[in-house]
Amino acid sequence: MRYQWESVDRLSLGIVGLIALITFIAFFPLMRVIVLALSLAIVLIPYQERLARRISPALSAILITVGVVFTLLVTVILTGTVLYQNMEYLISIISSMIEGFKGAFESDLFLSIPDLGFEEMTNTLLTTIRDTIFSYLMSVPGIGVELILFIGSLYLFVCKGQKIGDDISKGLYGRSRNNITIIWKRVSDTLYSIYIVHFSIAVITFFLALPFFWLLGYDHIIFYSVLCALFALVPFLGPFVILAFLALYALSMGDIRALLLILFIGYPVLSIATDLYLRPVLMGKRVEINPVVIFIGFFGGMAVMGIIGFILGPLLLSLIIGGYQIVINELHAATSQSEAPKA
């Protein structure tokens, strides 16, 4: 059934739109938390529907919300603690690497390489990172307010999200419904890729890294495994940065055994296998998104929007591709109608 726009109360719609705009402006500083909760809820709604078949929808939404928040808090606290506690160790590793390369070049070239201040620059950078982590830990009260907002928003979106989607779907017809379906599929597939696939890859990488770093014989196994897991969130890049750093460290120390283990075991298992095999397998046929789009979206989004760009960057690029598909479909439909024989 088509809309009869003449019968729509446009004044009421205008007032509702104005209220929505004022609300958006008023809550804009907290909008990133709401967007994060909404994007996560879109992924969780199918799981909530399955759980709601056995218990009440409200209780299932509560259980899912509590489980997700608990998992996120434990992960963030443990990760931040591991990184902060190992900053001094990382500084010593970089200092040793610089001294190793400097000594090798001086002995081979019989030259005295001047001190260019790299060690001081590195110490300053790492100290800044450590202080930044500490400042985040000190801003717990503000983070607590955002956490409460996130929990409440996540619960409401998980509990009422499907009903909101059904209400919107009932008001659509014909090609409008098809086009919205294309957009919705793009949104759900992209968010599924970000939350489920990439975080699953990070967890798998962490557990694969544990025995590798034990075999490598370096200290701070948990620290290196956490770093590999964090970098595994980004397609293509993955743990390659950490492995390349450790390869340079092994080279500077003359540790050929460690270098060979990194090149022939660490890189194939932690980088190639996860990026070229596990990630495509987990994405499967459901997620029809080129990993390059996700890669560009991650870095471009974080460059212009900060940490929330990790989510919005890939999502917006995916929506542009979906919009392109809608435009092509509409042009084909218009062409078919214009070329149809008139009665």
For each residue, the residues with C-beta under 8 A, 3 or more apart:
1: 173
2: 173 174
3: 8 173
4: 7 8
5: 8
6:
7: 4
8: 3 4 5 13
9: 12 13
10: 13 14
11: 14 15
12: 9 15 16
13: 8 9 10 16 17
14: 10 11 17 18
15: 11 12 18 19
16: 12 13 19 20
17: 13 14 20 21
18: 14 15 21 22
19: 15 16 22 23
20: 16 17 23 24
21: 17 18 24 25
22: 18 19 25 26
23: 19 20 26 27
24: 20 21 27 28 31
25: 21 22 28
26: 22 23
27: 23 24 30 31 34
28: 24 25 31
29:
30: 27 33 34 146 149
31: 24 27 28 34 35
32: 35 36 306 308
33: 30 36 37 146 149 150 153
34: 27 30 31 37 38 149 153
35: 31 32 38 39 308 311 312
36: 32 33 39 40 150 308 311
37: 33 34 40 41 149 150 153 154 157
38: 34 35 41 42 153 157
39: 35 36 42 43 191 194 195 311 315
40: 36 37 43 44 68 154 191 195
41: 37 38 44 45 153 154 157 158 161
42: 38 39 45 157 161 187 188 191
43: 39 40 46 188 191 192 195 196
44: 40 41 47 48 64 68 154 158
45: 41 42 48 49 157 158 161 162
46: 43 49 50
47: 44 50 51 64
48: 44 45 51 52 57 60 61 64 158 159 162
49: 45 46 52 53 162
50: 46 47 53
51: 47 48 54 55 60 63 64
52: 48 49 55 56 57 60 61
53: 49 50
54: 51 60
55: 51 52 59 60 63
56: 52 59 60
57: 48 52 60 61 159
58: 61 62 159
59: 55 56 62 63
60: 48 51 52 54 55 56 57 63 64
61: 48 52 57 58 64 65 155 158 159
62: 58 59 65 66 155
63: 51 55 59 60 66 67
64: 44 47 48 51 60 61 67 68 158
65: 61 62 68 69 151 154 155 158
66: 62 63 69 70
67: 63 64 70 71
68: 40 44 64 65 71 72 154
69: 65 66 72 73 147 150 151 154
70: 66 67 73 74
71: 67 68 74 75
72: 68 69 75 76
73: 69 70 76 77
74: 70 71 77 78
75: 71 72 78 79
76: 72 73 79 80
77: 73 74 80 81
78: 74 75 81 82
79: 75 76 82 83 226 230
80: 76 77 83 84 133 136 137
81: 77 78 84 85
82: 78 79 85 86 222 223 226
83: 79 80 86 87 133 223 226 227
84: 80 81 87 130 133 134 137
85: 81 82
86: 82 83 89 90 220 223
87: 83 84 90 91 126 127 129 130 133
88: 91 92
89: 86 92 93 219 220 223
90: 86 87 93 94 126
91: 87 88 94 95 122 123 126 127
92: 88 89 95 96
93: 89 90 96 97 249
94: 90 91 97 98 119 122 126
95: 91 92 98 99 119 122 123
96: 92 93 99 100 249 252 253
97: 93 94 100 101 248 249 252 253
98: 94 95 101 102 118 119 122 252
99: 95 96 102 103 252
100: 96 97 103 104 249 252 253 254
101: 97 98 104 105 252
102: 98 99 105 106 113
103: 99 100 106 107
104: 100 101 107 108 252
105: 101 102 108 109 111 113
106: 102 103 109 110 111 112 113
107: 103 104 110
108: 104 105
109: 105 106
110: 106 107
111: 105 106
112: 106
113: 102 105 106
114:
115: 119
116:
117: 120 121
118: 98 121 122
119: 94 95 98 115 122 123
120: 117 123 124
121: 117 118 124 125
122: 91 94 95 98 118 119 125 126
123: 91 95 119 120 126 127
124: 120 121 127 128
125: 121 122 128 129
126: 87 90 91 94 122 123 129 130
127: 87 91 123 124 130 131
128: 124 125 131 132
129: 87 125 126 132 133
130: 84 87 126 127 133 134
131: 127 128 134 135
132: 128 129 135 136
133: 80 83 84 87 129 130 136 137
134: 84 130 131 137 138
135: 131 132 138 139
136: 80 132 133 139 143
137: 80 84 133 134 140
138: 134 135
139: 135 136 142 143
140: 137 143 144
141: 144 145
142: 139 145 146
143: 136 139 140 146 147
144: 140 141 147 148
145: 141 142 148 149
146: 30 33 142 143 149 150
147: 69 143 144 150 151
148: 144 145 151 152
149: 30 33 34 37 145 146 152 153
150: 33 36 37 69 146 147 153 154
151: 65 69 147 148 154 155
152: 148 149 155 156
153: 33 34 37 38 41 149 150 156 157
154: 37 40 41 44 65 68 69 150 151 157 158
155: 61 62 65 151 152 158 159
156: 152 153 159 160
157: 37 38 41 42 45 153 154 160 161
158: 41 44 45 48 61 64 65 154 155 161
159: 48 57 58 61 155 156
160: 156 157 163 164
161: 41 42 45 157 158 164 165
162: 45 48 49 165 166
163: 160 166 167
164: 160 161 167 168
165: 161 162 168 169 184
166: 162 163 169 170
167: 163 164 170 171
168: 164 165 171 172 180
169: 165 166 172 177 180
170: 166 167
171: 167 168
172: 168 169 176 177 180
173: 1 2 3 176 177
174: 2 177 178
175: 178 179 329 330 333
176: 172 173 179 180
177: 169 172 173 174 180 181
178: 174 175 181 182 329
179: 175 176 182 183 326 329 330
180: 168 169 172 176 177 183 184
181: 177 178 184 185
182: 178 179 185 186 322 325 326 329
183: 179 180 186 187 319 322 323 326
184: 165 180 181 187 188
185: 181 182 188 189 322
186: 182 183 189 190 318 319 321 322
187: 42 183 184 190 191 315 318 319
188: 42 43 184 185 191 192
189: 185 186 192 193 286 287 288 289 318
190: 186 187 193 194 287 289 294 314 315 318
191: 39 40 42 43 187 188 194 195 311 315
192: 43 188 189 195 196 197 286 287
193: 189 190 196 197 198 283 287 289 294 314
194: 39 190 191 197 198 294 310 311 314 315
195: 39 40 43 191 192 198 199
196: 43 192 193 199 200 282
197: 192 193 194 200 201 279 282 283 287
198: 193 194 195 201 202 232 233 235 279
199: 195 196 202 203 233
200: 196 197 203 204 282
201: 197 198 204 205 232 233 274 278 279 282
202: 198 199 205 206 229 230 232 233
203: 199 200 206 207 229
204: 200 201 207 208 232 274 278
205: 201 202 208 209 228 229 232 238 239 270 274
206: 202 203 209 210 225 226 228 229 232
207: 203 204 210 225
208: 204 205 211 212 269 270 274
209: 205 206 212 213 224 225 228 229 239 270
210: 206 207 213 214 221 222 225
211: 208 214 215
212: 208 209 215 216 261 265 266 269 270
213: 209 210 216 218 221 224 225
214: 210 211 217 221
215: 211 212 261 265
216: 212 213 246 258 261 262 266
217: 214 258
218: 213 221 224 246 258
219: 89
220: 86 89 223 224
221: 210 213 214 218 224 225
222: 82 210 225 226
223: 82 83 86 89 220 226 227
224: 209 213 218 220 221 227 228 242 246
225: 206 207 209 210 213 221 222 228 229
226: 79 82 83 206 222 223 229 230
227: 83 223 224 230 231 239 242
228: 205 206 209 224 225 231 232 238 239 242 243 270
229: 202 203 205 206 209 225 226 232 233
230: 79 202 226 227 233
231: 227 228 234 237 238 239 240 241 242
232: 198 201 202 204 205 206 228 229 238 239 270 274
233: 198 199 201 202 229 230
234: 231 237 238 295 298 299
235: 198 238 275 279 291 294 295 298
236: 275 291 295
237: 231 234 240 241 295
238: 205 228 231 232 234 235 270 271 274 275
239: 205 209 227 228 231 232 242 243 270 271 274
240: 231 237 243 244 267 271
241: 231 237 244 245
242: 224 227 228 231 239 245 246
243: 228 239 240 246 247 262 266 267 270 271
244: 240 241 247 248
245: 241 242 248 249
246: 216 218 224 242 243 249 250 258 262 266
247: 243 244 250 251 259 262 263
248: 97 244 245 251 252
249: 93 96 97 100 245 246 252 253
250: 246 247 253 255 256 258 259 262
251: 247 248 254 255 259
252: 96 97 98 99 100 101 104 248 249
253: 96 97 100 249 250 258
254: 100 251
255: 250 251 258 259
256: 250 259 260
257: 260 261
258: 216 217 218 246 250 253 255 261 262
259: 247 250 251 255 256 262 263
260: 256 257 263 264
261: 212 215 216 257 258 264 265 266
262: 216 243 246 247 250 258 259 265 266 267
263: 247 259 260 266 267
264: 260 261 267 268
265: 212 215 261 262 268 269
266: 212 216 243 246 261 262 263 269 270 271
267: 240 243 262 263 264 270 271 272
268: 264 265 271 272 273
269: 208 212 265 266 272 273
270: 205 208 209 212 228 232 238 239 243 266 267 273 274
271: 238 239 240 243 266 267 268 274 275
272: 267 268 269 275 276 277
273: 268 269 270 276 277 278
274: 201 204 205 208 232 238 239 270 271 277 278 279
275: 235 236 238 271 272 278 279
276: 272 273 279 280
277: 272 273 274 280 281
278: 201 204 273 274 275 281 282
279: 197 198 201 235 274 275 276 282 283 291
280: 276 277 283 284 291
281: 277 278 284
282: 196 197 200 201 278 279
283: 193 197 279 280 286 287 289
284: 280 281 287
285: 288
286: 189 192 283
287: 189 190 192 193 197 283 284
288: 189 285
289: 189 190 193 283 293 294 314 318 321
290: 293 294
291: 235 236 279 280 294 295
292: 295 296
293: 289 290 296 297 314 317 318 321
294: 190 193 194 235 289 290 291 297 298 314
295: 234 235 236 237 291 292 298 299
296: 292 293 299 300 313 317
297: 293 294 300 301 313 314 315 316 317 318
298: 234 235 294 295 301 302 309 310 313 314
299: 234 295 296 302 303 313
300: 296 297 303 304 309 313 317
301: 297 298 304 305 308 309 310 311 312 313 314 316
302: 298 299 305 306 307 309 310 313
303: 299 300 309
304: 300 301 309 313
305: 301 302 308 309 312 313
306: 32 302 309
307: 302 310
308: 32 35 36 301 305 311 312
309: 298 300 301 302 303 304 305 306 312 313
310: 194 298 301 302 307 313
311: 35 36 39 191 194 301 308 314 315
312: 35 301 305 308 309 315 316
313: 296 297 298 299 300 301 302 304 305 309 310 316 317
314: 190 193 194 289 293 294 297 298 301 311 317 318
315: 39 187 190 191 194 297 311 312 318 319
316: 297 301 312 313 319 320
317: 293 296 297 300 313 314 320 321
318: 186 187 189 190 289 293 297 314 315 321 322
319: 183 186 187 315 316 322 323
320: 316 317 323 324
321: 186 289 293 317 318 324 325
322: 182 183 185 186 318 319 325 326
323: 183 319 320 326 327
324: 320 321 327 328
325: 182 321 322 328 329
326: 179 182 183 322 323 329 330
327: 323 324 330 331
328: 324 325 331 332
329: 175 178 179 182 325 326 332 333
330: 175 179 326 327 333 334
331: 327 328 334 335
332: 328 329 335 336
333: 175 329 330 336 337
334: 330 331 337 338
335: 331 332 338 339
336: 332 333 339 340
337: 333 334 340
338: 334 335
339: 335 336
340: 336 337
341:
342:
343:
